[in-house]
């Protein structure tokens, strides 16, 4: 499950952009780890994760000889085994 948002703002001489993303996931896994055809020993595992990113970007507009761009990026992920 996730969501994404992209927005922008045009100013005289520059454009500002923002990109935001959030995702969450969960996984249940059962493994037969004894190496036989019989289900003697199984490993149950549950994992959940969340991820958030944010990007800001400012860039020049127009036909001038100097074109420029600056930005910042943030990333955070949390993973937990339950």
C-alpha positions in Angstrom: 0.0 0.0 0.0 1.4 3.4 -0.9 0.6 6.9 -1.9 2.4 9.5 -4.0 2.0 13.3 -4.4 3.7 15.5 -6.9 3.1 19.3 -6.9 4.7 22.3 -8.5 4.7 26.1 -8.3 5.8 28.4 -11.1 7.4 31.7 -10.0 9.0 34.4 -12.1 12.4 33.0 -13.0 12.1 29.6 -11.2 9.9 26.5 -10.7 9.6 24.7 -7.3 8.6 21.1 -7.3 7.8 18.8 -4.4 7.5 15.0 -4.6 6.3 13.0 -1.5 5.9 9.3 -1.2 4.8 6.9 1.6 4.6 3.1 1.4 3.7 0.5 4.0 4.0 -3.3 3.5 3.6 -6.4 5.5 4.7 -10.0 4.8 4.0 -13.3 6.4 6.2 -16.2 5.5 6.3 -19.9 6.5 9.3 -22.0 5.5 9.9 -25.7 5.9 13.5 -25.7 7.1 14.1 -29.4 8.0 15.1 -30.4 4.5 12.6 -33.3 4.3 9.3 -33.8 2.5 7.5 -33.9 5.8 6.6 -30.6 7.6 8.6 -31.4 10.8 10.3 -28.0 11.5 8.8 -24.8 10.1 10.0 -21.2 10.5 7.2 -18.6 10.8 8.3 -15.0 10.1 6.3 -11.7 9.9 8.0 -8.6 8.6 6.5 -5.1 8.3 8.1 -2.0 6.7 7.3 1.6 6.1 9.1 4.0 3.8 8.8 7.8 3.4 10.6 10.0 0.9 10.5 13.7 0.3 12.1 15.7 -2.6 12.3 19.4 -3.2 13.6 20.8 -6.4 14.1 24.5 -7.5 15.1 25.2 -11.1 15.5 28.2 -13.4 13.1 28.8 -16.3 13.6 30.9 -19.4 16.2 31.2 -22.1 19.1 32.7 -20.3 22.7 31.5 -20.8 22.8 30.2 -17.2 20.5 27.4 -16.3 20.5 26.1 -12.7 18.9 23.6 -10.4 19.1 22.8 -6.7 17.3 20.3 -4.5 17.1 18.2 -1.4 16.1 14.6 -0.9 15.1 12.8 2.4 14.6 9.0 2.8 13.5 7.1 5.8 12.7 3.4 6.1 11.7 1.3 9.1 11.7 -2.5 9.0 10.7 -4.7 11.9 10.5 -8.5 12.4 7.7 -9.5 14.6 
